[in-house]
């Protein structure tokens, strides 16, 4: 079953503030029009069970910034949603307008939370026009723009590999998943093709044999998905001094993708 987490940000022009805009707040002159912003989204939780839209809390709204462009030229950019004024929403009559919205910048998506990053939502409206003395409805659909990775260790694994087990994502951040990072999610920006390759260094030791067992793997992540790497111990088979261990990973939002790895 596929589940895609999305943020829907309709910018309902002329609806959200219809009950509180006076005549003085109307279009400024005969060659301009106004628009009003309404921010709506589904749950901000990773394990969301529903996609139903809802009004965001003030804290959630404050995390989004919006920008207005015309024919590729910025009119105003990265303005906090709560700070958009009537003057911002009053623009000359014309075509080629586009509104973008994002929950954080790409840099912040990998740097905040002590380097673990955060989910980033981004969206862009279709091109629209502003008409004289009128409000124009515009909607922006924002979806998850990066990818996430979380790791959990099965009890069959942790009861056997008792010494220094971990999964490290080898890059400039070198984030390490271990017993202390249960349910922690690391976020990664994707390339232009919507994917991101991460190198995983999986280490484990049973303690009693004095040997550190290591697997070096590469995982290709896709935009909009949080991947759950599930580490488990396979059948314990001793064969000419070799210990067979299977490690699997599955995608949280795409059932059926599994890989078996033999750890010798």
Secondary structure, DSSP 8 states (H G I E B T S, - for coil): -----EEEEEE-TTTTTTTT--GGGS-SSTTEEE-----EE----TT------EE--HHHHHT-EEEEEETTEEEEEEEEGGG--HHHHEEESEEEEEEEEESS-HHHHHHTTTTT----EEEE---EEE-TT-B--EEEEEEE-SEEEEEEE-HHHHTT--EEEEEEE-SSS-EEESGGGTT-EEEE---TTSEEEEEEEEEEE-STT--EEEEEEEEEEETT-EEEEEE------EETTEE--EE--EETTBTT----EE--
